[in-house]
């Protein structure tokens, strides 16, 4: 080795010098055999000295070898894991965390969703765990689904455990806490909904690398600043120099303490710098006092809510994850908490609203820039208020959410809670029912054509009108006025709508319209003549026809569940309620629980379950219902009904996604699969 050259060269020179000095020199006084003997005696100490030098050489060699190949940590304190290989350590030491992640993913995702995310090979939690380890072993730091972010962190942990310059160990207690935190998560579709959910403060997460790995370097040791703190308890890796060669640039040093001198906040680590005293001070905890440099918020450079929440604006800073409430000058949780900054009611906890009126300075800032408020209790009736729109939804400062100007004097005030049925109103939002009728009274709710004693019917002189997901009682329409298009006969005070106008019932026994509604109550219309009516369930003679003995509100059907024709309910006045049972007359898929109105557009139309494999016509809308598609056959008007394929199921590219519920078929994992339509759409996570 090169480091031994100077040793061997030096020894050779010494031997040559020794040999030349003893070659019959007169000055030595040695000649003949006697001289040779004396010279041999003089060489003995030299030989001993050379032996000593050889031992020194061996010792030097071992020392240099130790310096060039420093030992990796081979033993740790009880309960610590710090023995390379790092991949094996991650696999064993972080196994509870990996197991919890994979159990969550495979438990929340359906087999088809797993197929879309990862391909057909990953079917179980065990498959997921094995994939994690292999990806870490190959140095991968990116991926889909559960691997996003987690793979990077675990790979970084494995790298740190493998690096002889980094002295860290896995914190088993933190791993257990992380696994418990992950196991406690509910699947997204099972999570409870509320006004908002407080975000976890990063420092609180047991699954952060800073908690999973703990440093072991003593104070004064070299370290590398980054996501992992290589320094021991109570120490931080302070960046002290720059290096273009990628070497360690930090030094393990004690964390700043309260009272230490500072000239910037970064000098204080987890504390903050009080520039008035030039010393580090402890951050205020939740509920403790804080203060702003400029409580008026007149700084022209401030234009976003993120700046209002910044520590740069406060004299006394709050702990990380907290903000200073400018109304109370106390530290509060940074989001979804009473007193936290907000921009909509949805960002506030239940029972509070987002209002800028809670703080005059904040209100003035809002007028100059954008709306930012505080989560506070809603204003009571009579208080001055402001209304605003957020994501197309009307919001206000009022607890009732009714901020109105009833006197039209330019001053909006909070109104009492919504009005009950029959009370005078001006707009739909005034009413508990959500509908202010044409008579300026809050309309009562009702059920149209329902069965059972729980049904709510309208009083005489009104009819039941359904809009969206609600039904209300509205005043009946007078003779000669336009009928309600959806409720033509029921909306008329006379009970009969003819050619779009409310008309009198027949008085001469004829019914040219062919409808029983034209005849006096209790009669049917057969062959354009009013006849004695057949009530609901009674036998009738003209199946599939509106012209029959059946009374108003029914029609004659051959599919009433018996061999004989019978009068069945005619539920023509429906909306998108999806509540009609199979066999009920329908006009649209949206009327049926099954999402299919079979024979739509005919008098025999009825709710039914889509039949996979049933014949259909691809050229007709709703040929198979809302939950199935009519796949084309051999002719343009022939096809077969097939339920829509869900996310992750195979699809045929030549159909351009027609068979997918999302209407999107993409190439993925060497197959064509139904996609979520948009990668931002939520599926299993």
C-alpha positions in Angstrom: 0.0 0.0 0.0 1.3 3.5 -0.7 1.3 4.5 2.9 4.1 1.9 3.6 6.5 3.2 0.9 8.3 5.6 3.2 8.8 2.8 5.8 10.4 0.4 3.4 12.6 3.1 1.7 13.9 4.3 5.1 14.8 0.8 6.2 16.7 0.1 2.9 18.8 3.3 3.3 19.7 2.4 6.9 20.9 -1.1 5.8 23.0 0.4 2.9 24.6 2.9 5.3 25.4 0.3 7.8 27.0 -2.0 5.1 29.2 0.8 3.7 30.3 1.9 7.1 31.8 -1.5 7.9 33.8 -2.3 4.6 37.4 -2.2 6.0 37.6 1.4 7.0 40.8 2.4 8.7 39.0 5.0 10.8 36.9 2.3 12.4 40.0 0.6 13.8 38.5 -2.7 12.7 40.2 -5.0 10.2 40.4 -8.7 9.5 38.2 -11.3 11.2 38.2 -9.4 14.5 36.6 -6.4 12.8 34.0 -8.6 11.3 33.0 -10.1 14.6 32.8 -6.7 16.2 30.7 -5.4 13.4 28.3 -8.4 13.8 28.0 -7.5 17.5 27.1 -3.9 16.5 24.4 -5.0 14.2 22.5 -6.8 16.9 21.0 -3.6 18.4 20.2 -2.5 14.9 18.3 -5.7 14.3 16.4 -5.2 17.5 15.6 -1.6 16.5 14.3 -2.9 13.1 12.1 -5.4 14.8 10.6 -2.6 16.9 10.1 -0.6 13.7 8.2 -3.5 12.1 5.9 -3.7 15.1 5.3 0.0 14.9 4.5 -0.4 11.2 1.9 -3.1 12.0 0.3 -0.9 14.6 0.3 2.1 12.3 -1.3 -0.1 9.5 -4.1 -1.2 11.8 -4.7 2.4 13.0 -4.9 3.8 9.4 -7.2 0.9 8.4 -9.5 1.8 11.3 -9.6 5.4 10.3 -10.3 4.6 6.6 -13.1 2.1 7.5 -14.8 3.3 10.6 -17.0 0.6 12.2 -20.8 1.0 11.8 -22.7 0.9 15.1 -22.8 -2.7 16.1 -24.4 -2.4 19.5 -27.0 -0.1 21.0 -28.7 0.4 24.3 -31.5 -1.9 25.3 -34.6 -1.4 23.1 -32.7 0.4 20.3 -32.4 -0.8 16.7 -29.3 0.6 15.0 -27.5 -2.3 13.3 -27.3 -2.2 9.5 -28.4 -3.3 7.0 -30.9 -0.3 7.0 -33.4 -2.1 4.7 -33.7 -5.0 7.2 -34.0 -2.5 10.0 -36.8 -0.7 8.3 -38.5 -4.0 7.5 -38.3 -5.2 11.1 -38.2 -2.0 13.2 -40.9 -0.2 11.2 -42.9 -3.3 10.4 -45.9 -2.2 12.7 -46.1 1.0 10.8 -45.9 -0.6 7.4 -48.5 -3.2 8.5 -50.9 -0.5 9.6 -50.5 1.4 6.4 -51.2 -1.6 4.3 -54.1 -2.8 6.4 -55.7 0.6 6.1 -55.2 0.7 2.3 -56.4 -2.9 1.6 -59.3 -2.5 4.1 -60.6 0.7 2.6 -60.1 -0.1 -1.1 -62.2 -2.6 -3.0 -60.5 -5.3 -5.1 -61.3 -3.2 -8.2 -59.9 -0.1 -6.7 -56.7 -1.9 -5.7 -56.5 -3.2 -9.3 -56.7 0.4 -10.6 -54.1 1.8 -8.2 -51.5 -1.0 -8.2 -52.3 -3.6 -10.8 -53.7 -7.2 -10.3 -50.7 -8.5 -8.3 -51.4 -6.5 -5.2 -54.5 -8.1 -3.6 -53.8 -8.3 0.1 -52.1 -6.5 3.0 -49.2 -9.1 2.8 -48.7 -8.2 -0.9 -48.6 -4.5 0.0 -46.0 -5.1 2.8 -43.8 -7.1 0.5 -44.0 -4.4 -2.1 -43.0 -1.8 0.4 -39.9 -3.6 1.4 -38.8 -4.4 -2.2 -39.3 -0.8 -3.3 -37.3 0.5 -0.4 -34.6 -2.1 -1.1 -34.3 -0.8 -4.7 -34.1 2.8 -3.6 -37.6 3.9 -5.0 -38.9 7.1 -3.4 -42.2 7.5 -5.3 -45.3 5.6 -6.1 -49.1 5.5 -6.1 -51.7 5.4 -3.4 -50.4 4.4 0.0 -46.8 4.5 -1.3 -46.9 8.3 -2.0 -44.9 10.1 0.7 -44.6 7.0 2.9 -42.2 5.3 0.5 -40.0 8.4 0.5 -39.9 8.6 4.3 -39.1 4.9 4.7 -36.4 5.0 2.1 -34.9 8.0 3.8 -34.9 6.1 7.0 -33.2 3.1 5.5 -30.6 5.4 3.9 -29.9 7.1 7.3 -29.5 3.7 9.0 -27.1 2.5 6.3 -25.0 5.6 6.3 -21.9 5.1 8.6 -21.7 8.9 9.0 -25.3 9.1 10.5 -25.8 7.7 14.0 -29.5 7.2 14.5 -31.7 4.5 15.9 -35.4 3.6 15.4 -37.5 4.7 18.3 -39.7 1.6 19.0 -42.1 3.6 21.2 -42.7 6.1 18.4 -43.2 3.3 15.9 -45.9 1.8 18.1 -47.6 5.2 18.5 -47.5 5.7 14.7 -49.0 2.3 14.1 -51.8 3.1 16.6 -52.5 6.4 15.0 -52.7 4.8 11.5 -55.0 2.0 12.8 -57.4 4.5 14.3 -58.1 6.2 11.0 -61.5 5.6 9.5 -61.9 5.0 5.8 -62.9 8.2 4.0 -66.4 7.1 3.2 -67.0 6.2 6.8 -65.6 9.4 8.3 -68.2 11.5 10.2 -69.0 14.8 8.5 -69.0 18.1 10.3 -68.5 21.7 9.6 -64.7 21.3 9.6 -62.0 19.0 10.9 -59.0 20.5 12.7 -55.8 19.7 10.9 -53.1 17.9 12.8 -50.1 20.0 13.7 -47.1 18.4 12.0 -45.0 18.3 15.1 -47.8 16.2 16.8 -47.6 13.4 14.2 -46.1 10.2 15.6 -45.3 9.1 12.1 -42.9 12.0 11.3 -39.3 11.0 10.6 -38.2 13.3 13.4 -40.1 11.0 15.8 -39.5 7.6 14.2 -35.7 8.1 14.2 -33.7 9.5 17.1 -30.2 10.8 16.9 -27.2 9.5 18.9 -24.5 11.9 18.1 -23.0 13.8 21.1 -22.6 17.5 21.4 -19.8 18.8 19.1 -20.1 16.0 16.6 -20.5 16.6 12.9 -24.0 16.1 11.4 -26.0 16.9 8.3 -29.0 19.3 8.7 -32.2 17.9 7.2 -35.4 16.0 8.0 -33.6 13.7 10.4 -32.0 15.0 13.5 -28.8 13.0 13.9 -28.0 14.6 17.3 -29.0 13.2 20.7 -31.7 14.3 23.0 -31.8 18.1 23.7 -29.5 18.8 20.7 -30.0 20.1 17.2 -27.9 19.9 14.1 -26.9 23.5 13.5 -25.7 24.3 9.9 -22.3 26.0 10.5 -20.6 25.8 7.0 -21.2 25.2 3.4 -19.8 22.4 1.4 -19.6 21.9 -2.3 -18.5 18.3 -1.9 -21.6 17.2 -0.2 -20.0 16.5 3.2 -21.5 17.1 6.6 -22.0 20.8 7.2 -23.6 20.8 10.6 -22.5 20.6 14.2 -24.5 19.1 17.1 -25.2 21.8 19.6 -27.6 22.4 22.5 -31.0 23.8 21.7 -31.5 27.5 22.4 -32.9 28.2 25.9 -35.0 31.1 27.1 -32.7 34.0 27.8 -30.1 33.2 25.2 -29.1 36.1 23.0 -30.5 36.3 19.5 -30.7 38.7 16.5 -33.2 36.6 14.5 -35.9 34.1 15.2 -34.0 31.3 13.7 -31.4 31.7 16.5 -34.0 30.5 18.9 -35.0 27.1 17.5 -38.4 26.2 19.0 -38.5 29.6 20.8 -38.9 33.0 19.4 -36.7 36.1 19.4 -37.9 39.0 21.4 -36.0 41.7 19.6 -36.7 44.4 22.3 -34.5 42.5 24.7 -32.5 40.6 22.2 -33.2 37.3 23.9 -35.0 34.0 23.1 -38.4 33.6 24.8 -40.8 30.7 25.2 -43.7 30.7 22.8 -47.2 31.2 24.3 -49.4 28.1 24.7 -53.1 27.8 23.8 -55.1 30.3 25.9 -52.0 32.4 26.9 -51.5 36.0 25.9 -50.0 37.1 22.5 -49.9 40.4 20.7 -49.5 42.0 17.3 -46.8 44.4 16.1 -49.5 46.4 14.3 -53.0 45.6 15.6 -54.5 47.8 12.9 -53.4 45.6 10.0 -52.6 48.7 7.9 -49.4 47.2 6.5 -49.9 47.6 2.7 -47.9 44.5 1.9 -50.5 42.2 3.7 -53.0 40.8 1.2 -53.6 37.1 2.2 -54.8 35.1 5.1 -51.6 33.2 5.3 -49.8 36.4 6.1 -52.2 37.3 8.8 -51.4 34.0 10.5 -47.6 34.5 10.2 -45.3 34.9 13.2 -43.8 37.9 11.5 -46.7 40.0 12.6 -46.7 39.2 16.3 -44.6 40.6 19.2 -45.4 37.6 21.4 -45.4 34.4 19.2 -47.7 31.4 19.8 -46.6 27.8 19.7 -46.4 26.1 16.3 -49.9 25.3 15.1 -51.5 28.1 17.0 -52.4 31.6 15.9 -53.0 34.9 17.7 -56.7 35.8 17.9 -56.6 39.6 17.3 -59.8 40.2 19.2 -58.8 38.5 22.4 -55.0 38.6 22.0 -54.8 35.0 23.1 -53.4 31.9 21.3 -55.9 29.6 19.6 -55.7 26.6 17.4 -54.7 27.5 13.9 -57.8 26.2 12.1 -61.4 25.0 12.8 -61.5 26.5 16.3 -63.2 29.4 18.0 -61.2 32.5 17.3 -59.1 31.1 14.4 -58.9 32.8 11.0 -61.4 31.7 8.3 -62.8 32.5 5.0 -66.1 30.6 5.1 -68.5 29.1 7.6 -67.3 25.6 6.5 -63.9 26.4 8.1 -65.4 26.9 11.5 -66.6 24.4 14.1 -70.3 23.7 14.6 -72.2 26.4 16.4 -69.9 29.3 15.0 -69.8 31.4 11.9 -67.0 33.1 10.0 -67.3 36.9 10.6 -65.1 39.8 10.0 -67.3 42.0 12.2 -65.7 40.5 15.3 -62.7 42.8 14.9 -62.8 46.3 13.5 -59.2 46.3 12.2 -59.8 43.0 10.5 -63.0 44.2 9.0 -61.3 47.3 7.5 -58.6 45.1 6.1 -61.2 42.9 4.5 -62.8 45.9 2.8 -59.4 46.7 1.2 -58.4 43.1 0.2 -60.3 39.9 0.5 -62.7 38.5 3.0 -61.0 37.0 6.1 -62.9 36.5 9.3 -62.7 34.8 12.7 -64.7 31.8 13.9 -67.2 33.3 16.4 -70.7 32.8 17.7 -73.3 34.0 15.2 -75.0 37.4 15.7 -78.5 37.4 17.2 -81.7 38.8 15.7 -81.6 42.6 15.1 -77.8 42.9 14.9 -76.2 44.6 11.9 -74.8 42.0 9.6 -73.2 41.4 6.2 -74.0 38.8 3.7 -71.5 37.3 1.2 -71.1 34.5 -1.2 -68.6 31.7 -0.9 -68.4 29.0 -3.6 -71.9 30.0 -4.8 -73.3 29.6 -1.3 -74.9 32.6 0.6 -73.4 33.1 4.0 -73.6 35.7 6.7 -72.6 36.7 10.3 -76.0 35.6 11.7 -76.6 32.6 13.8 -79.8 32.1 11.8 -77.9 32.8 8.5 -80.7 35.2 7.6 -79.0 38.6 7.0 -81.6 40.7 5.3 -82.9 44.3 4.8 -86.6 43.9 5.4 -87.2 47.7 5.4 -85.2 48.3 2.3 -83.3 51.1 4.1 -79.8 49.9 3.2 -79.2 48.4 6.6 -79.1 44.6 6.8 -79.9 43.0 10.1 -80.1 39.4 11.4 -83.5 38.0 11.2 -85.1 35.5 13.5 -84.9 31.8 12.7 -86.8 30.7 9.6 -90.6 31.0 9.6 -93.0 28.1 10.0 -95.7 27.0 7.6 -98.4 29.6 7.0 -96.4 32.6 8.2 -96.0 35.6 5.9 -92.8 35.5 3.9 -90.9 37.3 1.1 -88.5 34.7 -0.1 -87.9 31.0 0.1 -85.1 31.4 2.7 -87.5 32.9 5.1 -89.3 29.6 5.6 -88.3 26.5 7.5 -89.9 24.5 4.6 -87.6 26.4 2.2 -90.5 27.6 0.0 -92.4 30.9 0.1 -95.6 30.3 -1.8 -97.2 32.5 -4.4 -99.6 33.7 -1.7 -96.6 35.0 0.3 -97.1 32.4 3.0 -94.6 29.7 3.9 -95.8 26.6 2.2 -96.5 23.5 4.3 -94.7 20.3 3.4 -96.5 17.3 1.9 -96.1 13.9 0.3 -97.5 13.4 -3.2 -99.2 10.1 -3.9 -97.7 8.2 -1.0 -99.1 5.3 1.0 -99.7 4.9 4.7 -100.9 7.0 7.6 -97.6 9.0 7.8 -98.4 10.7 4.5 -98.8 14.5 4.8 -101.6 15.9 2.5 -102.6 19.4 1.7 -105.7 21.2 2.9 -108.6 21.8 0.7 -107.9 24.5 -1.9 -104.2 23.6 -2.3 -102.1 20.9 -4.1 -98.8 19.2 -3.4 -95.9 20.5 -5.5 -92.6 18.7 -5.6 -89.3 20.5 -6.4 -85.9 18.8 -6.0 -86.0 16.7 -2.8 -89.0 18.5 -1.2 -92.7 18.8 -1.6 -94.9 21.8 -0.6 -98.6 22.7 -0.5 -99.4 25.5 -2.9 -102.7 27.3 -3.6 -104.8 25.5 -6.2 -105.0 27.2 -9.6 -108.2 28.9 -10.7 -110.2 28.2 -13.9 -108.6 29.6 -17.1 -105.1 29.8 -15.5 -102.2 27.8 -16.7 -101.9 24.4 -15.1 -98.7 23.3 -13.3 -96.9 21.4 -16.1 -95.8 18.6 -13.7 -99.1 18.4 -11.9 -101.6 19.4 -14.5 -104.8 18.0 -13.0 -103.9 18.1 -9.3 -102.9 21.8 -9.5 -106.3 22.9 -10.8 -109.0 23.8 -8.3 -111.4 22.0 -10.6 -109.2 18.9 -10.8 -109.0 18.9 -14.6 -106.5 20.5 -16.9 -107.3 20.7 -20.6 -104.8 22.0 -23.2 -102.6 23.5 -20.5 -105.4 25.5 -18.8 -107.5 24.6 -15.8 -111.0 23.8 -17.0 -114.4 22.6 -15.7 -115.2 19.0 -15.5 -117.7 17.5 -17.9 -121.4 18.1 -17.3 -122.8 16.2 -20.3 -121.3 12.8 -19.7 -118.7 13.0 -22.4 -114.9 13.0 -22.0 -113.2 13.9 -25.3 -109.8 14.0 -23.6 -110.1 10.3 -22.7 -109.1 11.2 -19.2 -111.1 10.3 -16.1 -110.1 13.7 -14.6 -112.6 15.3 -17.1 -115.5 13.3 -15.6 -117.1 14.0 -12.2 -115.3 12.7 -9.2 -115.6 8.9 -8.9 -116.1 8.2 -12.6 -114.0 6.8 -15.3 -113.7 7.6 -19.0 -114.2 4.7 -21.3 -114.5 5.3 -25.1 -114.8 9.1 -24.4 -117.8 8.5 -22.2 -117.9 9.1 -18.4 -118.8 5.7 -16.8 -119.1 4.4 -13.3 -115.5 4.4 -11.9 -113.4 1.4 -10.9 -111.5 2.2 -7.7 -107.9 1.4 -7.0 -107.4 -2.4 -7.3 -110.7 -3.0 -9.0 -111.0 -4.9 -12.2 -110.9 -3.0 -15.5 -111.3 -3.9 -19.2 -108.8 -1.8 -21.1 -105.3 -2.6 -20.0 -102.5 -0.2 -21.0 -104.8 2.6 -21.6 -105.5 5.9 -19.9 -109.1 5.6 -21.2 -110.8 3.1 -18.9 -113.2 2.6 -16.1 -110.4 3.5 -13.6 -111.0 6.7 -11.6 -108.7 9.7 -11.6 -105.2 8.9 -10.3 -105.2 5.3 -11.6 -105.0 3.5 -14.8 -105.8 0.0 -16.1 -102.8 -2.3 -16.0 -102.2 -5.9 -17.0 -99.1 -6.1 -14.8 -100.8 -5.5 -11.5 -99.7 -8.8 -10.0 -102.7 -10.9 -11.0 -104.1 -12.5 -14.1 -107.0 -10.1 -14.3 -106.6 -6.4 -15.4 -106.8 -4.0 -12.4 -106.7 -0.3 -11.7 -103.2 0.7 -10.4 -101.9 3.9 -9.1 -100.8 6.5 -11.7 -97.9 8.4 -10.1 -97.5 11.0 -12.8 -96.7 13.9 -10.5 -93.1 13.0 -9.5 -89.7 14.6 -9.3 -86.2 13.2 -8.8 -87.1 11.3 -5.7 -86.1 7.7 -6.7 -88.7 6.3 -4.3 -91.1 4.3 -6.5 -91.2 0.6 -6.1 -91.0 -1.8 -9.0 -94.2 -2.0 -11.0 -95.1 1.6 -10.3 -95.9 3.8 -13.4 -93.1 6.1 -14.2 -91.9 8.7 -16.7 -88.2 8.8 -15.9 -85.5 6.7 -14.4 -85.2 9.2 -11.6 -88.6 8.2 -10.3 -87.6 4.6 -9.5 -85.7 3.1 -6.6 -84.2 0.8 -9.2 -83.1 3.7 -11.4 -84.9 2.2 -14.4 -88.2 3.2 -15.9 -88.8 0.3 -18.2 -90.8 1.2 -21.3 -90.3 4.9 -20.6 -92.6 7.1 -22.7 -95.4 4.6 -23.0 -98.6 4.1 -20.9 -97.1 0.7 -19.8 -93.9 2.3 -18.4 -93.1 0.9 -15.0 -90.2 0.8 -12.5 -88.2 -2.4 -12.9 -84.8 -3.9 -12.1 -82.3 -3.8 -15.0 -81.8 -7.3 -16.4 -78.3 -8.0 -17.4 -78.3 -9.6 -20.8 -81.8 -8.3 -21.7 -82.3 -7.1 -25.2 -82.3 -3.3 -25.7 -82.0 -0.6 -28.4 -78.8 1.4 -28.3 -80.5 4.3 -30.1 -83.1 4.8 -27.3 -82.2 6.7 -24.2 -82.6 4.8 -20.9 -83.0 1.6 -22.8 -81.4 -0.3 -19.8 -81.9 2.2 -17.0 -79.5 4.6 -15.2 -77.3 1.8 -13.8 -76.8 -0.1 -17.0 -75.7 0.5 -20.5 -77.0 -0.9 -23.8 -74.0 -2.4 -25.6 -74.5 -2.4 -29.4 -75.2 -5.7 -31.1 -75.1 -6.8 -34.7 -77.6 -4.2 -35.9 -78.0 -0.5 -35.1 -81.2 -1.0 -33.1 -80.2 -4.2 -31.3 -78.1 -4.5 -28.2 -77.7 -6.2 -24.7 -78.0 -4.6 -21.3 -74.9 -4.7 -19.1 -74.5 -3.0 -15.7 -72.0 -0.2 -15.8 -68.5 -1.2 -14.9 -67.0 0.4 -11.8 -63.5 1.8 -11.1 -60.8 -0.7 -11.9 -62.9 -3.1 -13.9 -61.7 -4.1 -17.4 -63.2 -2.2 -20.3 -63.1 -2.3 -24.1 -61.2 0.6 -25.6 -63.3 0.5 -28.8 -66.4 1.5 -26.7 -64.6 4.7 -25.6 -65.7 4.3 -22.0 -69.4 3.9 -22.7 -69.5 0.8 -20.5 -67.8 2.6 -17.5 -69.8 4.4 -14.8 -67.3 7.2 -15.2 -67.6 7.1 -19.0 -63.8 6.8 -19.0 -61.6 3.8 -20.1 -57.8 4.2 -19.8 -54.7 2.1 -20.4 -53.2 1.2 -17.1 -51.0 -1.6 -15.7 -51.0 -3.3 -19.2 -54.7 -3.4 -19.3 -57.7 -1.2 -20.1 -59.5 -0.2 -16.9 -62.4 2.0 -16.0 -61.0 5.1 -14.4 -62.4 7.6 -11.9 -62.8 10.1 -14.7 -60.6 12.5 -12.9 -57.6 11.6 -10.8 -58.7 14.2 -8.3 -62.0 12.3 -7.7 -62.1 10.4 -4.4 -62.2 6.7 -4.5 -60.9 4.5 -1.6 -58.7 7.3 -0.1 
